[in-house]
Amino acid sequence: MEITWYGHSCFRITERGMATVVTDPYDHTVIGYSELSLRADIVTISHNAPGHNHIDAVKGAKWHLDGPGEYEIGGVFLTAVPVGNHDQNGNGRNMVFVFDYDGITVGHLGDLTTVPSRKDVEAFGNVDILLVPVGGGNSLPAAKAAEVVNLIEPGIVVPMHYNTPEVKAKLDGLSGFLKQIGMSDQVTPEESLKVNAREIPEETRVVVLKYKH
């Protein structure tokens, strides 16, 4: 499996012989970063906002998922769970998506603003790799993001939705989250995350990704 970050909350998840997923494609004129030009079989939308719902940026996708349910598409099992709202004012439903790629599970928390309940976490099932917003704004601030990580206990954490030189949204940087979980902010970002089931660590490890231009 390979997970590539394109900035904000947008990732591309690929595995040979299985459906490709793109999460939360953004409108670059609103959010910043480079204009997206991606191909996928499935697009998931955590909520209806220009930073997360620009499906026109993804070519070839036959499935656009933005509501709760369980799906099996191209060998991938997807679970979508509504958890909270997408901003602090209670606007819009936020969807959490969990993708099961032949036993490796990836959870994308969307614009989660609050710590999920135990019932919510049980609905997610086991999460090996957690894509978690850490920059505040209309999503989790650093301290709450760290609390969510401790609650879900994934093997790998990939931070998203934080301030970078190319983002227009008003967000906090990554260092606050790294400090919350006891990591130095002197971390070398990786081009992508490549992992198989044997490589999921028992103790949570944070992987910081570069965003693709």
Backbone hydrogen bonds in HBPLUS format (Angstrom, degrees):
<---DONOR---> <-ACCEPTOR-->    atom                        ^
c    i                          cat <-CA-CA->   ^        H-A-AA   ^      H-
h    n   atom  resd res      DA  || num        DHA   H-A  angle D-A-AA Bond
n    s   type  num  typ     dist DA aas  dist angle  dist       angle   num
A0195-VAL N   A0001-MET O   2.99 MM 194  5.50 154.7  2.06 146.5 154.7     1
A0002-GLU N   A0014-THR O   2.92 MM  12  5.33 157.9  1.97 151.0 156.0     2
A0014-THR N   A0002-GLU O   2.96 MM  12  5.33 165.4  1.98 155.5 160.4     3
A0003-ILE N   A0193-LEU O   2.83 MM 190  5.07 151.9  1.91 140.3 149.9     4
A0193-LEU N   A0003-ILE O   2.93 MM 190  5.07 168.2  1.95 148.0 151.7     5
A0004-THR N   A0012-ARG O   3.00 MM   8  5.24 161.7  2.04 146.6 152.5     6
A0012-ARG N   A0004-THR O   2.88 MM   8  5.24 150.7  1.97 146.5 155.7     7
A0212-LYS N   A0005-TRP O   2.87 MM 207  6.28 158.1  1.91 146.5 151.4     8
A0006-TYR N   A0010-CYS O   2.87 MM   4  5.44 175.7  1.88 159.7 158.5     9
A0010-CYS N   A0007-GLY O   3.09 MM   3  5.83 165.4  2.11 142.8 144.4    10
A0161-HIS N   A0008-HIS O   2.97 MM 153  4.37 155.5  2.03 126.5 124.4    11
A0023-THR N   A0011-PHE O   2.94 MM  12  5.33 155.8  2.00 146.4 154.3    12
A0013-ILE N   A0021-VAL O   2.82 MM   8  5.17 162.8  1.85 152.5 158.5    13
A0021-VAL N   A0013-ILE O   3.06 MM   8  5.17 161.1  2.10 146.5 151.5    14
A0018-MET N   A0015-GLU O   3.03 MM   3  5.54 153.7  2.10 144.7 142.0    15
A0019-ALA N   A0074-GLY O   2.96 MM  55  4.68 149.4  2.05 134.0 136.8    16
A0041-ASP N   A0020-THR O   2.99 MM  21  5.24 149.6  2.08 127.6 136.9    17
A0042-ILE N   A0020-THR O   3.02 MM  22  6.29 154.1  2.09 162.2 167.1    18
A0022-VAL N   A0042-ILE O   2.91 MM  20  6.34 151.7  1.99 154.2 163.2    19
A0044-THR N   A0022-VAL O   3.00 MM  22  6.46 157.1  2.05 154.0 160.7    20
A0024-ASP N   A0044-THR O   2.84 MM  20  6.03 150.7  1.93 158.2 167.7    21
A0054-HIS N   A0025-PRO O   2.82 MM  29  5.17 157.3  1.87 143.9 139.0    22
A0027-ASP N   A0050-PRO O   2.85 MM  23  5.57 150.3  1.93 159.2 168.8    23
A0030-VAL N   A0027-ASP O   3.00 MM   3  5.62 152.7  2.07 118.0 125.8    24
A0031-ILE N   A0027-ASP O   3.02 MM   4  6.19 168.2  2.03 156.4 160.2    25
A0032-GLY N   A0028-HIS O   2.85 MM   4  4.61 145.0  1.97 115.7 126.1    26
A0168-LYS N   A0031-ILE O   2.70 MM 137  5.15 167.9  1.71 143.0 142.2    27
A0033-TYR N   A0166-GLU O   3.04 MM 133  5.08 140.0  2.20 133.4 134.4    28
A0038-LEU N   A0057-ALA O   3.16 MM  19  6.41 176.1  2.16 164.1 165.3    29
A0059-LYS N   A0038-LEU O   2.72 MM  21  6.11 165.9  1.74 158.3 154.7    30
A0040-ALA N   A0059-LYS O   3.18 MM  19  6.54 152.6  2.26 166.6 171.5    31
A0062-LYS N   A0041-ASP O   3.08 MM  21  5.80 132.3  2.32 132.3 137.2    32
A0063-TRP N   A0041-ASP O   3.33 MM  22  6.61 156.8  2.39 154.5 159.8    33
A0043-VAL N   A0063-TRP O   2.87 MM  20  6.26 158.4  1.92 159.4 166.7    34
A0065-LEU N   A0043-VAL O   2.83 MM  22  6.23 163.4  1.86 166.2 169.6    35
A0045-ILE N   A0065-LEU O   2.85 MM  20  6.14 157.7  1.90 165.7 167.7    36
A0095-MET N   A0046-SER O   2.88 MM  49  4.53 148.7  1.98 127.2 136.5    37
A0049-ALA N   A0047-HIS O   3.11 MM   2  6.02 121.7  2.46 110.5  94.7    38
A0052-HIS N   A0049-ALA O   2.82 MM   3  5.49 162.9  1.85 131.1 133.8    39
A0053-ASN N   A0049-ALA O   3.01 MM   4  5.78 128.0  2.29 156.1 166.4    40
A0055-ILE N   A0053-ASN O   2.91 MM   2  5.68 130.9  2.16 109.5  94.6    41
A0057-ALA N   A0054-HIS O   3.12 MM   3  5.97 167.3  2.14 122.6 126.5    42
A0058-VAL N   A0055-ILE O   3.05 MM   3  5.62 167.2  2.07 120.2 123.0    43
A0069-GLY N   A0080-ALA O   3.15 MM  11  5.25 158.1  2.20 132.7 132.7    44
A0080-ALA N   A0069-GLY O   2.85 MM  11  5.25 166.9  1.87 164.0 166.3    45
A0071-TYR N   A0078-LEU O   2.83 MM   7  5.01 161.1  1.86 147.8 153.0    46
A0078-LEU N   A0071-TYR O   2.79 MM   7  5.01 167.2  1.80 144.6 148.7    47
A0073-ILE N   A0076-VAL O   2.91 MM   3  5.30 156.9  1.97 154.3 155.1    48
A0076-VAL N   A0073-ILE O   2.91 MM   3  5.30 164.9  1.93 120.1 124.1    49
A0077-PHE N   A0100-ASP O   3.21 MM  23  4.99 165.1  2.23 140.4 140.6    50
A0100-ASP N   A0077-PHE O   2.74 MM  23  4.99 159.6  1.78 155.2 160.7    51
A0079-THR N   A0098-VAL O   2.89 MM  19  5.11 155.8  1.95 146.3 154.2    52
A0098-VAL N   A0079-THR O   2.81 MM  19  5.11 153.9  1.87 149.9 158.4    53
A0081-VAL N   A0096-VAL O   2.84 MM  15  5.17 164.1  1.86 152.9 157.2    54
A0096-VAL N   A0081-VAL O   2.85 MM  15  5.17 170.6  1.86 145.9 149.1    55
A0083-VAL N   A0094-ASN O   2.88 MM  11  5.66 155.8  1.94 157.5 165.2    56
A0094-ASN N   A0084-GLY O   3.12 MM  10  5.75 165.6  2.14 136.9 133.6    57
A0086-HIS N   A0091-ASN O   3.25 MM   5  6.19 145.6  2.38 140.8 147.7    58
A0086-HIS N   A0092-GLY O   3.04 MM   6  5.64 138.6  2.22 131.7 138.9    59
A0090-GLY N   A0087-ASP O   3.11 MM   3  5.72 161.1  2.15 120.4 121.9    60
A0097-PHE N   A0108-HIS O   3.07 MM  11  5.26 151.9  2.16 150.7 153.1    61
A0108-HIS N   A0097-PHE O   2.75 MM  11  5.26 167.9  1.77 163.8 168.2    62
A0099-PHE N   A0106-VAL O   2.76 MM   7  5.09 161.9  1.79 150.4 153.3    63
A0106-VAL N   A0099-PHE O   2.80 MM   7  5.09 154.1  1.86 144.5 153.3    64
A0101-TYR N   A0104-ILE O   2.81 MM   3  5.11 167.0  1.83 155.2 150.8    65
A0104-ILE N   A0101-TYR O   3.13 MM   3  5.11 170.5  2.14 111.1 113.9    66
A0128-ASP N   A0105-THR O   3.05 MM  23  5.16 132.8  2.29 118.1 131.3    67
A0129-ILE N   A0105-THR O   2.96 MM  24  6.32 155.1  2.02 155.6 163.0    68
A0107-GLY N   A0129-ILE O   2.79 MM  22  6.22 160.9  1.83 163.0 169.8    69
A0131-LEU N   A0107-GLY O   2.75 MM  24  5.97 174.3  1.76 178.0 179.6    70
A0109-LEU N   A0131-LEU O   3.21 MM  22  6.35 172.9  2.22 171.3 169.9    71
A0140-LEU N   A0112-LEU O   2.86 MM  28  6.04 114.4  2.29 177.6 162.0    72
A0121-VAL N   A0117-SER O   3.02 MM   4  6.35 163.3  2.05 152.6 156.4    73
A0122-GLU N   A0118-ARG O   2.91 MM   4  6.16 152.8  1.98 148.7 156.1    74
A0123-ALA N   A0119-LYS O   3.06 MM   4  6.33 143.4  2.20 140.1 149.9    75
A0123-ALA N   A0120-ASP O   2.95 MM   3  5.03 120.3  2.32  96.0 111.7    76
A0124-PHE N   A0120-ASP O   3.06 MM   4  6.49 136.2  2.26 144.4 156.8    77
A0124-PHE N   A0121-VAL O   3.15 MM   3  5.09 128.1  2.43  92.6 106.0    78
A0125-GLY N   A0122-GLU O   3.20 MM   3  5.29 128.4  2.48  95.0 107.7    79
A0155-GLY N   A0128-ASP O   2.84 MM  27  4.98 131.3  2.08 117.8 132.4    80
A0156-ILE N   A0128-ASP O   2.90 MM  28  6.29 156.3  1.96 159.9 166.5    81
A0130-LEU N   A0156-ILE O   2.85 MM  26  6.30 161.6  1.89 158.1 161.9    82
A0158-VAL N   A0130-LEU O   2.81 MM  28  6.07 170.0  1.82 161.5 161.9    83
A0132-VAL N   A0158-VAL O   3.10 MM  26  6.36 149.4  2.19 143.7 153.1    84
A0160-MET N   A0132-VAL O   2.91 MM  28  5.71 140.8  2.07 145.6 141.1    85
A0134-VAL N   A0160-MET O   3.10 MM  26  6.30 144.9  2.22 170.2 166.6    86
A0135-GLY N   A0161-HIS O   3.10 MM  26  5.74 133.6  2.32 143.6 142.8    87
A0172-ASP N   A0135-GLY O   2.74 MM  37  4.45 175.8  1.74 138.2 137.5    88
A0136-GLY N   A0140-LEU O   2.86 MM   4  4.86 152.5  1.94 129.9 120.8    89
A0139-SER N   A0136-GLY O   3.12 MM   3  4.91 132.1  2.36 100.7 114.3    90
A0145-ALA N   A0141-PRO O   2.89 MM   4  6.03 157.1  1.95 159.8 167.4    91
A0146-ALA N   A0142-ALA O   2.99 MM   4  6.25 155.8  2.05 152.7 158.2    92
A0147-GLU N   A0143-ALA O   3.10 MM   4  6.38 148.3  2.20 139.2 148.1    93
A0148-VAL N   A0144-LYS O   2.90 MM   4  6.21 152.2  1.97 150.3 157.2    94
A0149-VAL N   A0145-ALA O   3.02 MM   4  6.31 157.1  2.08 148.4 154.3    95
A0150-ASN N   A0146-ALA O   3.05 MM   4  6.32 158.7  2.09 146.8 152.0    96
A0151-LEU N   A0147-GLU O   3.02 MM   4  6.25 140.1  2.18 140.1 151.3    97
A0151-LEU N   A0148-VAL O   3.10 MM   3  4.98 122.2  2.45  91.6 106.6    98
A0152-ILE N   A0148-VAL O   2.93 MM   4  6.15 162.4  1.96 158.4 161.5    99
A0153-GLU N   A0149-VAL O   2.84 MM   4  5.67 155.8  1.90 149.8 156.9   100
A0205-ARG N   A0155-GLY O   2.87 MM  50  6.19 150.3  1.96 137.4 145.0   101
A0157-VAL N   A0205-ARG O   2.81 MM  48  6.15 152.4  1.89 150.8 156.2   102
A0207-VAL N   A0157-VAL O   2.81 MM  50  6.06 166.3  1.83 165.0 167.8   103
A0163-ASN N   A0172-ASP O   2.74 MM   9  5.30 173.6  1.74 134.8 136.1   104
A0167-VAL N   A0164-THR O   3.31 MM   3  5.52 161.7  2.35 111.3 116.1   105
A0177-PHE N   A0174-LEU O   3.11 MM   3  5.67 124.8  2.43 113.9 125.9   106
A0178-LEU N   A0174-LEU O   3.19 MM   4  6.49 165.9  2.21 155.8 160.0   107
A0179-LYS N   A0175-SER O   2.88 MM   4  6.07 154.8  1.94 151.1 157.8   108
A0180-GLN N   A0176-GLY O   3.06 MM   4  6.26 149.7  2.15 138.9 147.1   109
A0180-GLN N   A0177-PHE O   3.02 MM   3  4.98 113.5  2.48  93.4 109.7   110
A0181-ILE N   A0177-PHE O   3.14 MM   4  6.50 143.2  2.28 150.0 158.9   111
A0183-MET N   A0178-LEU O   2.70 MM   5  4.90 163.9  1.73 156.9 151.1   112
A0182-GLY N   A0179-LYS O   3.10 MM   3  5.01 162.9  2.13 103.6 107.9   113
A0190-GLU N   A0208-VAL O   2.81 MM  18  6.26 159.6  1.85 152.4 154.0   114
A0210-LYS N   A0190-GLU O   2.77 MM  20  5.73 158.1  1.82 152.9 151.2   115
A0199-GLU N   A0196-ASN O   2.88 MM   3  5.46 155.2  1.95 118.9 127.1   116
